[in-house]
């Protein structure tokens, strides 16, 4: 009996971890730390108590959003992801709701410790996550934009946590990340067009067709590449100018490739592979900004 109870506890714990999609939530927390490093130009700052609190905020708010997504999408997941914890009954909706609220409280508390401005940003971040899950994912480009905004906000949050609203390299990082994330979301809609029609999600590809979505994705990726020159134009790089130029060449090359490839792909299903390449490009860009910021 005791062994059975232990297994049950372990199973419930594993399910609660799966609900938050830990890889996603860790990446959001890491993005906050990147924002701190880029804004401070000081590697010591990314190991500070402020960075720890910032990571916890990003991780917790993301976890709240991930669990909310599973709660609102439970019927859809019965078809598309039948192995999710709520679908197979490993976790109840009541338990998941309690966990979501708990993560939300943790995220807002850790943000509140750092100040009113960080608390406000965390509140907006949490609202965007909830609103997208509850309704906006059906709204095509608007929903895509909210997801892209969620990609950009953690960088701004990290910057604000140590420098308030002082303009620094974090802001062009957030803007370029927004564009790259928006393009990736539109691209994702191309690969999901069949499922989105069933779920009545008005993605760009569903409403305007695959060809239009491909062209829009290509244009957004090209704008993202152009936006990466903003720090150079505004003279925001100091001694790290050439470090940035060399490193940013890699993500720019990736997104230039994607902008060409997406309009020439023969099958919509190829978009699934390309969105993975887009994620790699986003990570490469993040590292370029981080190294440049710390080398300032």
Rosetta blueprint (number, residue, H / E / L):
1 X L
2 X H
3 X H
4 X H
5 X H
6 X H
7 X H
8 X H
9 X H
10 X H
11 X H
12 X H
13 X H
14 X H
15 X H
16 X H
17 X H
18 X H
19 X H
20 X L
21 X L
22 X H
23 X H
24 X H
25 X H
26 X H
27 X H
28 X H
29 X H
30 X H
31 X H
32 X H
33 X H
34 X H
35 X H
36 X H
37 X H
38 X H
39 X H
40 X H
41 X L
42 X L
43 X H
44 X H
45 X H
46 X H
47 X H
48 X L
49 X H
50 X H
51 X H
52 X H
53 X H
54 X H
55 X H
56 X H
57 X H
58 X H
59 X H
60 X H
61 X H
62 X H
63 X H
64 X H
65 X H
66 X H
67 X H
68 X H
69 X H
70 X H
71 X H
72 X H
73 X L
74 X H
75 X H
76 X H
77 X H
78 X H
79 X H
80 X H
81 X L
82 X L
83 X L
84 X L
85 X H
86 X H
87 X H
88 X H
89 X L
90 X L
91 X L
92 X L
93 X H
94 X H
95 X H
96 X H
97 X H
98 X H
99 X H
100 X H
101 X H
102 X H
103 X H
104 X H
105 X H
106 X H
107 X H
108 X H
109 X H
110 X H
111 X H
112 X H
113 X H
114 X H
115 X L
116 X H
117 X H
118 X H
119 X H
120 X H
121 X H
122 X H
123 X H
124 X H
125 X H
126 X H
127 X H
128 X H
129 X H
130 X H
131 X H
132 X H
133 X H
134 X H
135 X L
136 X H
137 X H
138 X H
139 X L
140 X L
141 X H
142 X H
143 X H
144 X H
145 X H
146 X H
147 X H
148 X H
149 X H
150 X H
151 X H
152 X H
153 X H
154 X H
155 X H
156 X H
157 X H
158 X H
159 X H
160 X H
161 X H
162 X H
163 X H
164 X L
165 X L
166 X L
167 X L
168 X L
169 X H
170 X H
171 X H
172 X H
173 X H
174 X H
175 X H
176 X H
177 X H
178 X H
179 X H
180 X H
181 X H
182 X H
183 X H
184 X H
185 X H
186 X H
187 X H
188 X H
189 X H
190 X H
191 X H
192 X L
193 X H
194 X H
195 X H
196 X H
197 X H
198 X H
199 X L
200 X L
201 X L
202 X L
203 X L
204 X H
205 X H
206 X H
207 X H
208 X H
209 X L
210 X H
211 X H
212 X H
213 X H
214 X H
215 X H
216 X H
217 X H
218 X H
219 X H
220 X H
221 X H
222 X H
223 X H
224 X H
225 X H
226 X H
227 X H
228 X L
229 X L
230 X H
231 X H
232 X H
233 X H
234 X L
235 X L
236 X L
237 X L
238 X H
239 X H
240 X H
241 X H
242 X H
243 X H
244 X H
245 X H
246 X H
247 X H
248 X H
249 X H
250 X H
251 X H
252 X H
253 X H
254 X H
255 X H
256 X H
257 X H
258 X H
259 X H
260 X H
261 X H
262 X H
263 X H
264 X H
265 X L
266 X L
267 X L
268 X L
269 X L
270 X H
271 X H
272 X H
273 X H
274 X H
275 X H
276 X H
277 X H
278 X H
279 X H
280 X H
281 X H
282 X H
283 X H
284 X H
285 X H
286 X H
287 X H
288 X H
289 X H
290 X H
291 X H
292 X H
293 X H
294 X H
295 X L
296 X L
